[in-house]
């Protein structure tokens, strides 16, 4: 979990897109079952999405939304889930490490967690 403010440079979403409210910080979480969460979230009519699922250059996917109190929340795929998704697609440990800009040792550690 983390708390971010002035993060438009990180996620590529302009400040103009975000609501102008006192709740202008983002709280973020990571999930192993990201696809299941995103599906449940999109089915809710009382949640306002800031953006649909976006994939970052290193492969991690995330979705941002306003909760019922207008707090900005981001839920992202855990890094372990990213590595597992890449392995399922047939990517080598070396290629995953290059894509994610980490070491092969790091990739193997994520797989072991």
Biopython code that builds the backbone (N, CA, C, O; Angstrom):
import numpy as np
from Bio.PDB.StructureBuilder import StructureBuilder

atoms = [
    (1, "UNK", "N", (0.850, -1.167, 0.000)),
    (1, "UNK", "CA", (0.000, 0.000, 0.000)),
    (1, "UNK", "C", (0.896, 1.230, 0.000)),
    (1, "UNK", "O", (1.987, 1.208, 0.569)),
    (2, "UNK", "N", (0.443, 2.290, -0.630)),
    (2, "UNK", "CA", (1.193, 3.525, -0.660)),
    (2, "UNK", "C", (0.276, 4.719, -0.785)),
    (2, "UNK", "O", (-0.904, 4.575, -1.103)),
    (3, "UNK", "N", (0.807, 5.883, -0.540)),
    (3, "UNK", "CA", (0.058, 7.125, -0.666)),
    (3, "UNK", "C", (0.877, 8.043, -1.556)),
    (3, "UNK", "O", (2.066, 8.254, -1.316)),
    (4, "UNK", "N", (0.240, 8.588, -2.583)),
    (4, "UNK", "CA", (0.958, 9.440, -3.520)),
    (4, "UNK", "C", (0.198, 10.742, -3.737)),
    (4, "UNK", "O", (-1.032, 10.775, -3.683)),
    (5, "UNK", "N", (0.936, 11.800, -3.980)),
    (5, "UNK", "CA", (0.352, 13.076, -4.347)),
    (5, "UNK", "C", (1.174, 13.629, -5.503)),
    (5, "UNK", "O", (2.384, 13.413, -5.572)),
    (6, "UNK", "N", (0.516, 14.340, -6.405)),
    (6, "UNK", "CA", (1.191, 14.867, -7.601)),
    (6, "UNK", "C", (1.895, 13.741, -8.365)),
    (6, "UNK", "O", (3.104, 13.789, -8.590)),
    (7, "UNK", "N", (1.129, 12.746, -8.754)),
    (7, "UNK", "CA", (1.676, 11.549, -9.367)),
    (7, "UNK", "C", (1.369, 11.462, -10.850)),
    (7, "UNK", "O", (1.586, 10.413, -11.457)),
    (8, "UNK", "N", (0.869, 12.540, -11.455)),
    (8, "UNK", "CA", (0.515, 12.498, -12.870)),
    (8, "UNK", "C", (1.700, 12.099, -13.742)),
    (8, "UNK", "O", (1.508, 11.436, -14.761)),
    (9, "UNK", "N", (2.897, 12.477, -13.378)),
    (9, "UNK", "CA", (4.096, 12.130, -14.133)),
    (9, "UNK", "C", (4.333, 10.620, -14.135)),
    (9, "UNK", "O", (4.908, 10.082, -15.081)),
    (10, "UNK", "N", (3.890, 9.934, -13.077)),
    (10, "UNK", "CA", (4.123, 8.498, -12.962)),
    (10, "UNK", "C", (3.142, 7.686, -13.786)),
    (10, "UNK", "O", (3.531, 6.717, -14.438)),
    (11, "UNK", "N", (1.878, 8.069, -13.765)),
    (11, "UNK", "CA", (0.846, 7.255, -14.406)),
    (11, "UNK", "C", (0.431, 7.786, -15.769)),
    (11, "UNK", "O", (-0.330, 7.129, -16.479)),
    (12, "UNK", "N", (0.918, 8.966, -16.147)),
    (12, "UNK", "CA", (0.591, 9.501, -17.464)),
    (12, "UNK", "C", (-0.830, 10.008, -17.580)),
    (12, "UNK", "O", (-1.369, 10.077, -18.684)),
    (13, "UNK", "N", (-1.451, 10.367, -16.465)),
    (13, "UNK", "CA", (-2.805, 10.911, -16.458)),
    (13, "UNK", "C", (-2.687, 12.389, -16.093)),
    (13, "UNK", "O", (-2.083, 12.732, -15.077)),
    (14, "UNK", "N", (-3.257, 13.254, -16.910)),
    (14, "UNK", "CA", (-3.113, 14.687, -16.656)),
    (14, "UNK", "C", (-3.856, 15.089, -15.386)),
    (14, "UNK", "O", (-4.860, 14.480, -15.019)),
    (15, "UNK", "N", (-3.356, 16.105, -14.737)),
    (15, "UNK", "CA", (-4.011, 16.619, -13.529)),
    (15, "UNK", "C", (-5.418, 17.110, -13.846)),
    (15, "UNK", "O", (-6.294, 17.072, -12.982)),
    (16, "UNK", "N", (-5.645, 17.571, -15.074)),
    (16, "UNK", "CA", (-6.971, 18.054, -15.459)),
    (16, "UNK", "C", (-8.021, 16.949, -15.442)),
    (16, "UNK", "O", (-9.210, 17.221, -15.277)),
    (17, "UNK", "N", (-7.585, 15.704, -15.612)),
    (17, "UNK", "CA", (-8.500, 14.575, -15.632)),
    (17, "UNK", "C", (-8.986, 14.225, -14.226)),
    (17, "UNK", "O", (-10.093, 13.716, -14.051)),
    (18, "UNK", "N", (-8.153, 14.499, -13.237)),
    (18, "UNK", "CA", (-8.487, 14.141, -11.857)),
    (18, "UNK", "C", (-9.458, 15.155, -11.277)),
    (18, "UNK", "O", (-9.414, 16.337, -11.617)),
    (19, "UNK", "N", (-10.331, 14.688, -10.404)),
    (19, "UNK", "CA", (-11.306, 15.566, -9.773)),
    (19, "UNK", "C", (-10.601, 16.613, -8.928)),
    (19, "UNK", "O", (-9.577, 16.339, -8.303)),
    (20, "UNK", "N", (-11.156, 17.805, -8.918)),
    (20, "UNK", "CA", (-10.616, 18.882, -8.094)),
    (20, "UNK", "C", (-11.348, 18.857, -6.758)),
    (20, "UNK", "O", (-12.322, 19.585, -6.564)),
    (21, "UNK", "N", (-10.883, 18.029, -5.852)),
    (21, "UNK", "CA", (-11.491, 17.874, -4.543)),
    (21, "UNK", "C", (-10.392, 17.898, -3.496)),
    (21, "UNK", "O", (-9.204, 17.847, -3.813)),
    (22, "UNK", "N", (-10.815, 17.977, -2.244)),
    (22, "UNK", "CA", (-9.816, 17.956, -1.175)),
    (22, "UNK", "C", (-9.133, 16.590, -1.085)),
    (22, "UNK", "O", (-8.036, 16.476, -0.538)),
    (23, "UNK", "N", (-9.779, 15.568, -1.617)),
    (23, "UNK", "CA", (-9.210, 14.220, -1.597)),
    (23, "UNK", "C", (-8.349, 14.006, -2.842)),
    (23, "UNK", "O", (-8.679, 13.179, -3.692)),
    (24, "UNK", "N", (-7.253, 14.747, -2.948)),
    (24, "UNK", "CA", (-6.462, 14.721, -4.182)),
    (24, "UNK", "C", (-5.187, 13.883, -4.066)),
    (24, "UNK", "O", (-4.265, 14.030, -4.868)),
    (25, "UNK", "N", (-5.144, 13.015, -3.071)),
    (25, "UNK", "CA", (-4.041, 12.066, -2.947)),
    (25, "UNK", "C", (-4.540, 10.702, -3.409)),
    (25, "UNK", "O", (-5.742, 10.435, -3.390)),
    (26, "UNK", "N", (-3.643, 9.868, -3.810)),
    (26, "UNK", "CA", (-4.007, 8.528, -4.266)),
    (26, "UNK", "C", (-3.502, 7.498, -3.268)),
    (26, "UNK", "O", (-2.361, 7.565, -2.811)),
    (27, "UNK", "N", (-4.356, 6.556, -2.941)),
    (27, "UNK", "CA", (-3.971, 5.408, -2.131)),
    (27, "UNK", "C", (-3.899, 4.225, -3.093)),
    (27, "UNK", "O", (-4.816, 4.009, -3.885)),
    (28, "UNK", "N", (-2.816, 3.463, -3.025)),
    (28, "UNK", "CA", (-2.723, 2.339, -3.953)),
    (28, "UNK", "C", (-2.449, 1.032, -3.233)),
    (28, "UNK", "O", (-1.809, 0.986, -2.183)),
    (29, "UNK", "N", (-2.956, -0.019, -3.840)),
    (29, "UNK", "CA", (-2.846, -1.374, -3.328)),
    (29, "UNK", "C", (-2.410, -2.276, -4.479)),
    (29, "UNK", "O", (-2.608, -1.948, -5.649)),
    (30, "UNK", "N", (-1.816, -3.414, -4.134)),
    (30, "UNK", "CA", (-1.487, -4.426, -5.131)),
    (30, "UNK", "C", (-2.269, -5.688, -4.818)),
    (30, "UNK", "O", (-2.488, -6.027, -3.655)),
    (31, "UNK", "N", (-2.687, -6.381, -5.872)),
    (31, "UNK", "CA", (-3.460, -7.607, -5.717)),
    (31, "UNK", "C", (-2.891, -8.712, -6.597)),
    (31, "UNK", "O", (-2.373, -8.456, -7.684)),
    (32, "UNK", "N", (-2.996, -9.932, -6.113)),
    (32, "UNK", "CA", (-2.601, -11.085, -6.906)),
    (32, "UNK", "C", (-3.659, -11.377, -7.970)),
    (32, "UNK", "O", (-3.316, -11.638, -9.123)),
    (33, "UNK", "N", (-4.957, -11.334, -7.592)),
    (33, "UNK", "CA", (-6.040, -11.598, -8.551)),
    (33, "UNK", "C", (-6.557, -10.270, -9.111)),
    (33, "UNK", "O", (-7.701, -9.882, -8.874)),
    (34, "UNK", "N", (-5.702, -9.596, -9.846)),
    (34, "UNK", "CA", (-6.047, -8.284, -10.383)),
    (34, "UNK", "C", (-7.218, -8.357, -11.357)),
    (34, "UNK", "O", (-8.116, -7.517, -11.305)),
    (35, "UNK", "N", (-7.219, -9.344, -12.236)),
    (35, "UNK", "CA", (-8.292, -9.447, -13.228)),
    (35, "UNK", "C", (-9.652, -9.628, -12.561)),
    (35, "UNK", "O", (-10.635, -9.020, -12.983)),
    (36, "UNK", "N", (-9.713, -10.459, -11.525)),
    (36, "UNK", "CA", (-10.965, -10.664, -10.803)),
    (36, "UNK", "C", (-11.445, -9.388, -10.142)),
    (36, "UNK", "O", (-12.633, -9.065, -10.179)),
    (37, "UNK", "N", (-10.501, -8.653, -9.529)),
    (37, "UNK", "CA", (-10.869, -7.394, -8.894)),
    (37, "UNK", "C", (-11.382, -6.387, -9.919)),
    (37, "UNK", "O", (-12.418, -5.758, -9.706)),
    (38, "UNK", "N", (-10.664, -6.233, -11.023)),
    (38, "UNK", "CA", (-11.056, -5.254, -12.045)),
    (38, "UNK", "C", (-12.445, -5.584, -12.602)),
    (38, "UNK", "O", (-13.241, -4.681, -12.861)),
    (39, "UNK", "N", (-12.729, -6.846, -12.783)),
    (39, "UNK", "CA", (-14.045, -7.256, -13.289)),
    (39, "UNK", "C", (-15.151, -6.876, -12.302)),
    (39, "UNK", "O", (-16.187, -6.348, -12.703)),
    (40, "UNK", "N", (-14.932, -7.142, -11.025)),
    (40, "UNK", "CA", (-15.930, -6.785, -9.997)),
    (40, "UNK", "C", (-16.098, -5.268, -9.914)),
    (40, "UNK", "O", (-17.215, -4.767, -9.783)),
    (41, "UNK", "N", (-14.996, -4.550, -9.991)),
    (41, "UNK", "CA", (-15.050, -3.090, -9.893)),
    (41, "UNK", "C", (-15.853, -2.490, -11.044)),
    (41, "UNK", "O", (-16.689, -1.612, -10.829)),
    (42, "UNK", "N", (-15.605, -2.957, -12.248)),
    (42, "UNK", "CA", (-16.290, -2.410, -13.428)),
    (42, "UNK", "C", (-17.783, -2.728, -13.416)),
    (42, "UNK", "O", (-18.569, -2.028, -14.054)),
    (43, "UNK", "N", (-18.178, -3.770, -12.701)),
    (43, "UNK", "CA", (-19.597, -4.135, -12.624)),
    (43, "UNK", "C", (-20.381, -3.218, -11.694)),
    (43, "UNK", "O", (-21.611, -3.206, -11.734)),
    (44, "UNK", "N", (-19.697, -2.460, -10.868)),
    (44, "UNK", "CA", (-20.366, -1.563, -9.917)),
    (44, "UNK", "C", (-20.761, -0.263, -10.612)),
    (44, "UNK", "O", (-19.960, 0.344, -11.323)),
    (45, "UNK", "N", (-21.980, 0.144, -10.400)),
    (45, "UNK", "CA", (-22.470, 1.388, -10.992)),
    (45, "UNK", "C", (-22.220, 2.599, -10.099)),
    (45, "UNK", "O", (-22.367, 3.737, -10.544)),
    (46, "UNK", "N", (-21.839, 2.362, -8.830)),
    (46, "UNK", "CA", (-21.637, 3.464, -7.898)),
    (46, "UNK", "C", (-20.177, 3.897, -7.788)),
    (46, "UNK", "O", (-19.841, 4.734, -6.950)),
    (47, "UNK", "N", (-19.315, 3.340, -8.618)),
    (47, "UNK", "CA", (-17.889, 3.678, -8.609)),
    (47, "UNK", "C", (-17.553, 4.444, -9.885)),
    (47, "UNK", "O", (-17.956, 4.054, -10.981)),
    (48, "UNK", "N", (-16.814, 5.535, -9.730)),
    (48, "UNK", "CA", (-16.384, 6.346, -10.874)),
    (48, "UNK", "C", (-14.933, 6.000, -11.189)),
    (48, "UNK", "O", (-14.045, 6.191, -10.358)),
    (49, "UNK", "N", (-14.703, 5.492, -12.392)),
    (49, "UNK", "CA", (-13.337, 5.171, -12.811)),
    (49, "UNK", "C", (-12.612, 6.438, -13.250)),
    (49, "UNK", "O", (-13.170, 7.260, -13.977)),
    (50, "UNK", "N", (-11.382, 6.589, -12.810)),
    (50, "UNK", "CA", (-10.526, 7.642, -13.360)),
    (50, "UNK", "C", (-9.988, 7.158, -14.708)),
    (50, "UNK", "O", (-9.909, 7.922, -15.670)),
    (51, "UNK", "N", (-9.621, 5.880, -14.760)),
    (51, "UNK", "CA", (-9.207, 5.257, -16.019)),
    (51, "UNK", "C", (-9.424, 3.762, -15.915)),
    (51, "UNK", "O", (-9.458, 3.192, -14.825)),
    (52, "UNK", "N", (-9.569, 3.147, -17.062)),
    (52, "UNK", "CA", (-9.690, 1.695, -17.142)),
    (52, "UNK", "C", (-8.304, 1.098, -16.895)),
    (52, "UNK", "O", (-7.368, 1.821, -16.554)),
    (53, "UNK", "N", (-8.174, -0.182, -17.061)),
    (53, "UNK", "CA", (-6.897, -0.864, -16.841)),
    (53, "UNK", "C", (-5.836, -0.295, -17.778)),
    (53, "UNK", "O", (-6.025, -0.228, -18.993)),
    (54, "UNK", "N", (-4.719, 0.111, -17.186)),
    (54, "UNK", "CA", (-3.561, 0.602, -17.940)),
    (54, "UNK", "C", (-2.373, -0.287, -17.617)),
    (54, "UNK", "O", (-2.218, -0.737, -16.482)),
    (55, "UNK", "N", (-1.539, -0.538, -18.613)),
    (55, "UNK", "CA", (-0.321, -1.302, -18.369)),
    (55, "UNK", "C", (0.881, -0.372, -18.463)),
    (55, "UNK", "O", (1.061, 0.345, -19.447)),
    (56, "UNK", "N", (1.698, -0.401, -17.413)),
    (56, "UNK", "CA", (2.900, 0.419, -17.367)),
    (56, "UNK", "C", (3.990, -0.219, -18.236)),
    (56, "UNK", "O", (3.897, -1.403, -18.562)),
    (57, "UNK", "N", (5.010, 0.541, -18.612)),
    (57, "UNK", "CA", (6.071, -0.012, -19.475)),
    (57, "UNK", "C", (6.736, -1.270, -18.902)),
    (57, "UNK", "O", (7.204, -2.109, -19.671)),
    (58, "UNK", "N", (6.789, -1.421, -17.578)),
    (58, "UNK", "CA", (7.421, -2.586, -16.957)),
    (58, "UNK", "C", (6.446, -3.767, -16.847)),
    (58, "UNK", "O", (6.810, -4.831, -16.347)),
    (59, "UNK", "N", (5.195, -3.571, -17.319)),
    (59, "UNK", "CA", (4.252, -4.665, -17.409)),
    (59, "UNK", "C", (3.177, -4.711, -16.344)),
    (59, "UNK", "O", (2.206, -5.453, -16.487)),
    (60, "UNK", "N", (3.323, -3.942, -15.283)),
    (60, "UNK", "CA", (2.334, -3.965, -14.213)),
    (60, "UNK", "C", (1.075, -3.222, -14.651)),
    (60, "UNK", "O", (1.146, -2.116, -15.186)),
    (61, "UNK", "N", (-0.074, -3.849, -14.417)),
    (61, "UNK", "CA", (-1.348, -3.235, -14.783)),
    (61, "UNK", "C", (-2.004, -2.632, -13.546)),
    (61, "UNK", "O", (-1.816, -3.110, -12.428)),
    (62, "UNK", "N", (-2.772, -1.579, -13.770)),
    (62, "UNK", "CA", (-3.478, -0.933, -12.672)),
    (62, "UNK", "C", (-4.753, -0.274, -13.154)),
    (62, "UNK", "O", (-4.920, -0.005, -14.344)),
    (63, "UNK", "N", (-5.651, -0.017, -12.214)),
    (63, "UNK", "CA", (-6.903, 0.678, -12.500)),
    (63, "UNK", "C", (-7.113, 1.689, -11.385)),
    (63, "UNK", "O", (-6.879, 1.379, -10.217)),
    (64, "UNK", "N", (-7.552, 2.895, -11.728)),
    (64, "UNK", "CA", (-7.770, 3.945, -10.741)),
    (64, "UNK", "C", (-9.239, 4.351, -10.734)),
    (64, "UNK", "O", (-9.895, 4.402, -11.774)),
    (65, "UNK", "N", (-9.734, 4.638, -9.534)),
    (65, "UNK", "CA", (-11.148, 4.971, -9.377)),
    (65, "UNK", "C", (-11.343, 5.815, -8.122)),
    (65, "UNK", "O", (-10.477, 5.885, -7.250)),
    (66, "UNK", "N", (-12.505, 6.450, -8.062)),
    (66, "UNK", "CA", (-12.896, 7.194, -6.878)),
    (66, "UNK", "C", (-13.819, 6.309, -6.053)),
    (66, "UNK", "O", (-14.795, 5.770, -6.573)),
    (67, "UNK", "N", (-13.510, 6.158, -4.760)),
    (67, "UNK", "CA", (-14.393, 5.368, -3.912)),
    (67, "UNK", "C", (-15.636, 6.190, -3.565)),
    (67, "UNK", "O", (-15.801, 7.305, -4.059)),
    (68, "UNK", "N", (-16.491, 5.654, -2.734)),
    (68, "UNK", "CA", (-17.763, 6.316, -2.428)),
    (68, "UNK", "C", (-17.591, 7.632, -1.679)),
    (68, "UNK", "O", (-18.516, 8.442, -1.639)),
    (69, "UNK", "N", (-16.421, 7.856, -1.086)),
    (69, "UNK", "CA", (-16.124, 9.122, -0.412)),
    (69, "UNK", "C", (-15.237, 10.024, -1.262)),
    (69, "UNK", "O", (-14.675, 10.998, -0.761)),
    (70, "UNK", "N", (-15.113, 9.705, -2.531)),
    (70, "UNK", "CA", (-14.300, 10.453, -3.502)),
    (70, "UNK", "C", (-12.808, 10.428, -3.204)),
    (70, "UNK", "O", (-12.087, 11.358, -3.566)),
    (71, "UNK", "N", (-12.346, 9.384, -2.556)),
    (71, "UNK", "CA", (-10.904, 9.189, -2.408)),
    (71, "UNK", "C", (-10.406, 8.477, -3.662)),
    (71, "UNK", "O", (-11.058, 7.568, -4.174)),
    (72, "UNK", "N", (-9.264, 8.895, -4.140)),
    (72, "UNK", "CA", (-8.687, 8.301, -5.340)),
    (72, "UNK", "C", (-7.897, 7.056, -4.950)),
    (72, "UNK", "O", (-6.951, 7.123, -4.165)),
    (73, "UNK", "N", (-8.301, 5.933, -5.506)),
    (73, "UNK", "CA", (-7.698, 4.632, -5.191)),
    (73, "UNK", "C", (-7.125, 4.040, -6.469)),
    (73, "UNK", "O", (-7.741, 4.126, -7.531)),
    (74, "UNK", "N", (-5.954, 3.442, -6.365)),
    (74, "UNK", "CA", (-5.416, 2.657, -7.475)),
    (74, "UNK", "C", (-5.168, 1.243, -6.974)),
    (74, "UNK", "O", (-4.583, 1.042, -5.909)),
    (75, "UNK", "N", (-5.610, 0.288, -7.736)),
    (75, "UNK", "CA", (-5.321, -1.107, -7.447)),
    (75, "UNK", "C", (-4.508, -1.623, -8.614)),
    (75, "UNK", "O", (-4.907, -1.526, -9.775)),
    (76, "UNK", "N", (-3.361, -2.173, -8.276)),
    (76, "UNK", "CA", (-2.468, -2.690, -9.303)),
    (76, "UNK", "C", (-2.209, -4.170, -9.117)),
    (76, "UNK", "O", (-2.436, -4.742, -8.051)),
    (77, "UNK", "N", (-1.745, -4.744, -10.152)),
    (77, "UNK", "CA", (-1.353, -6.147, -10.156)),
    (77, "UNK", "C", (-0.069, -6.284, -9.338)),
    (77, "UNK", "O", (0.847, -5.477, -9.494)),
    (78, "UNK", "N", (0.010, -7.281, -8.479)),
    (78, "UNK", "CA", (1.246, -7.482, -7.725)),
    (78, "UNK", "C", (2.374, -7.822, -8.708)),
    (78, "UNK", "O", (2.133, -8.369, -9.785)),
    (79, "UNK", "N", (3.587, -7.492, -8.319)),
    (79, "UNK", "CA", (4.724, -7.775, -9.203)),
    (79, "UNK", "C", (4.886, -9.274, -9.418)),
    (79, "UNK", "O", (5.294, -9.710, -10.495)),
    (80, "UNK", "N", (4.569, -10.060, -8.398)),
    (80, "UNK", "CA", (4.609, -11.515, -8.568)),
    (80, "UNK", "C", (3.617, -11.942, -9.654)),
    (80, "UNK", "O", (3.930, -12.791, -10.488)),
    (81, "UNK", "N", (2.419, -11.345, -9.637)),
    (81, "UNK", "CA", (1.414, -11.680, -10.651)),
    (81, "UNK", "C", (1.893, -11.277, -12.048)),
    (81, "UNK", "O", (1.615, -11.972, -13.025)),
    (82, "UNK", "N", (2.613, -10.154, -12.142)),
    (82, "UNK", "CA", (3.156, -9.721, -13.435)),
    (82, "UNK", "C", (4.133, -10.780, -13.955)),
    (82, "UNK", "O", (4.060, -11.194, -15.112)),
    (83, "UNK", "N", (5.045, -11.207, -13.082)),
    (83, "UNK", "CA", (6.033, -12.220, -13.474)),
    (83, "UNK", "C", (5.334, -13.509, -13.881)),
    (83, "UNK", "O", (5.693, -14.117, -14.889)),
    (84, "UNK", "N", (4.338, -13.931, -13.104)),
    (84, "UNK", "CA", (3.618, -15.167, -13.434)),
    (84, "UNK", "C", (2.867, -15.038, -14.763)),
    (84, "UNK", "O", (2.812, -15.992, -15.540)),
    (85, "UNK", "N", (2.293, -13.871, -15.024)),
    (85, "UNK", "CA", (1.594, -13.644, -16.299)),
    (85, "UNK", "C", (2.572, -13.726, -17.472)),
    (85, "UNK", "O", (2.272, -14.334, -18.499)),
    (86, "UNK", "N", (3.736, -13.111, -17.308)),
    (86, "UNK", "CA", (4.749, -13.162, -18.354)),
    (86, "UNK", "C", (5.237, -14.593, -18.588)),
    (86, "UNK", "O", (5.446, -15.000, -19.731)),
    (87, "UNK", "N", (5.420, -15.358, -17.504)),
    (87, "UNK", "CA", (5.866, -16.757, -17.645)),
    (87, "UNK", "C", (4.808, -17.572, -18.388)),
    (87, "UNK", "O", (5.134, -18.410, -19.228)),
    (88, "UNK", "N", (3.530, -17.316, -18.067)),
    (88, "UNK", "CA", (2.434, -18.024, -18.738)),
    (88, "UNK", "C", (2.436, -17.722, -20.236)),
    (88, "UNK", "O", (2.072, -18.569, -21.051)),
    (89, "UNK", "N", (2.850, -16.508, -20.584)),
    (89, "UNK", "CA", (2.933, -16.132, -21.998)),
    (89, "UNK", "C", (4.175, -16.703, -22.679)),
    (89, "UNK", "O", (4.371, -16.521, -23.881)),
    (90, "UNK", "N", (5.015, -17.397, -21.901)),
    (90, "UNK", "CA", (6.188, -18.037, -22.482)),
    (90, "UNK", "C", (7.456, -17.202, -22.451)),
    (90, "UNK", "O", (8.447, -17.567, -23.084)),
    (91, "UNK", "N", (7.446, -16.090, -21.728)),
    (91, "UNK", "CA", (8.646, -15.256, -21.657)),
    (91, "UNK", "C", (9.700, -15.918, -20.777)),
    (91, "UNK", "O", (9.372, -16.541, -19.767)),
    (92, "UNK", "N", (10.945, -15.783, -21.156)),
    (92, "UNK", "CA", (12.057, -16.324, -20.364)),
    (92, "UNK", "C", (12.313, -15.422, -19.156)),
    (92, "UNK", "O", (11.894, -14.265, -19.127)),
    (93, "UNK", "N", (13.005, -15.972, -18.169)),
    (93, "UNK", "CA", (13.397, -15.189, -16.990)),
    (93, "UNK", "C", (14.224, -13.984, -17.431)),
    (93, "UNK", "O", (14.041, -12.878, -16.922)),
    (94, "UNK", "N", (15.134, -14.203, -18.380)),
    (94, "UNK", "CA", (15.988, -13.121, -18.880)),
    (94, "UNK", "C", (15.154, -12.009, -19.522)),
    (94, "UNK", "O", (15.404, -10.829, -19.278)),
    (95, "UNK", "N", (14.176, -12.376, -20.330)),
    (95, "UNK", "CA", (13.340, -11.389, -21.005)),
    (95, "UNK", "C", (12.456, -10.639, -20.001)),
    (95, "UNK", "O", (12.261, -9.430, -20.122)),
    (96, "UNK", "N", (11.925, -11.364, -19.014)),
    (96, "UNK", "CA", (11.110, -10.723, -17.972)),
    (96, "UNK", "C", (11.945, -9.701, -17.213)),
    (96, "UNK", "O", (11.500, -8.578, -16.979)),
    (97, "UNK", "N", (13.159, -10.092, -16.828)),
    (97, "UNK", "CA", (14.040, -9.179, -16.098)),
    (97, "UNK", "C", (14.321, -7.919, -16.914)),
    (97, "UNK", "O", (14.322, -6.810, -16.381)),
    (98, "UNK", "N", (14.558, -8.101, -18.198)),
    (98, "UNK", "CA", (14.811, -6.953, -19.080)),
    (98, "UNK", "C", (13.577, -6.057, -19.167)),
    (98, "UNK", "O", (13.688, -4.837, -19.049)),
    (99, "UNK", "N", (12.413, -6.649, -19.370)),
    (99, "UNK", "CA", (11.155, -5.893, -19.497)),
    (99, "UNK", "C", (10.860, -5.103, -18.224)),
    (99, "UNK", "O", (10.447, -3.944, -18.284)),
    (100, "UNK", "N", (11.077, -5.745, -17.059)),
    (100, "UNK", "CA", (10.733, -5.118, -15.785)),
    (100, "UNK", "C", (11.866, -4.275, -15.210)),
    (100, "UNK", "O", (11.694, -3.625, -14.178)),
    (101, "UNK", "N", (13.027, -4.282, -15.873)),
    (101, "UNK", "CA", (14.204, -3.538, -15.419)),
    (101, "UNK", "C", (14.626, -3.960, -14.009)),
    (101, "UNK", "O", (14.901, -3.130, -13.143)),
    (102, "UNK", "N", (14.667, -5.282, -13.814)),
    (102, "UNK", "CA", (15.144, -5.872, -12.564)),
    (102, "UNK", "C", (16.146, -6.965, -12.925)),
    (102, "UNK", "O", (16.356, -7.255, -14.103)),
    (103, "UNK", "N", (16.761, -7.565, -11.916)),
    (103, "UNK", "CA", (17.704, -8.650, -12.178)),
    (103, "UNK", "C", (16.968, -9.985, -12.313)),
    (103, "UNK", "O", (15.824, -10.122, -11.882)),
    (104, "UNK", "N", (17.630, -10.943, -12.907)),
    (104, "UNK", "CA", (17.064, -12.289, -12.999)),
    (104, "UNK", "C", (16.876, -12.882, -11.602)),
    (104, "UNK", "O", (15.934, -13.639, -11.370)),
    (105, "UNK", "N", (17.766, -12.541, -10.680)),
    (105, "UNK", "CA", (17.626, -12.982, -9.286)),
    (105, "UNK", "C", (16.315, -12.449, -8.709)),
    (105, "UNK", "O", (15.594, -13.175, -8.025)),
    (106, "UNK", "N", (16.009, -11.181, -8.984)),
    (106, "UNK", "CA", (14.752, -10.592, -8.502)),
    (106, "UNK", "C", (13.544, -11.327, -9.071)),
    (106, "UNK", "O", (12.587, -11.603, -8.347)),
    (107, "UNK", "N", (13.583, -11.643, -10.351)),
    (107, "UNK", "CA", (12.472, -12.352, -10.992)),
    (107, "UNK", "C", (12.278, -13.707, -10.317)),
    (107, "UNK", "O", (11.150, -14.084, -9.998)),
    (108, "UNK", "N", (13.355, -14.434, -10.102)),
    (108, "UNK", "CA", (13.258, -15.733, -9.456)),
    (108, "UNK", "C", (12.727, -15.622, -8.029)),
    (108, "UNK", "O", (11.958, -16.472, -7.582)),
    (109, "UNK", "N", (13.134, -14.584, -7.324)),
    (109, "UNK", "CA", (12.606, -14.363, -5.960)),
    (109, "UNK", "C", (11.101, -14.121, -5.988)),
    (109, "UNK", "O", (10.368, -14.638, -5.145)),
    (110, "UNK", "N", (10.649, -13.340, -6.953)),
    (110, "UNK", "CA", (9.209, -13.082, -7.065)),
    (110, "UNK", "C", (8.443, -14.367, -7.340)),
    (110, "UNK", "O", (7.345, -14.559, -6.817)),
    (111, "UNK", "N", (9.006, -15.235, -8.144)),
    (111, "UNK", "CA", (8.356, -16.509, -8.449)),
    (111, "UNK", "C", (8.316, -17.427, -7.228)),
    (111, "UNK", "O", (7.400, -18.235, -7.079)),
    (112, "UNK", "N", (9.312, -17.295, -6.361)),
    (112, "UNK", "CA", (9.382, -18.153, -5.169)),
    (112, "UNK", "C", (8.475, -17.688, -4.044)),
    (112, "UNK", "O", (8.132, -18.484, -3.170)),
    (113, "UNK", "N", (8.081, -16.432, -4.042)),
    (113, "UNK", "CA", (7.261, -15.882, -2.939)),
    (113, "UNK", "C", (5.944, -16.597, -2.821)),
    (113, "UNK", "O", (5.137, -16.265, -1.952)),
]
sb = StructureBuilder()
sb.init_structure("model")
sb.init_model(0)
sb.init_chain("A")
sb.init_seg("    ")
for serial, (resi, resn, name, xyz) in enumerate(atoms, 1):
    if name == "N":
        sb.init_residue(resn, " ", resi, " ")
    sb.init_atom(name, np.array(xyz, "f"), 0.0, 1.0, " ", f" {name:<3s}", serial, name[0])
structure = sb.get_structure()
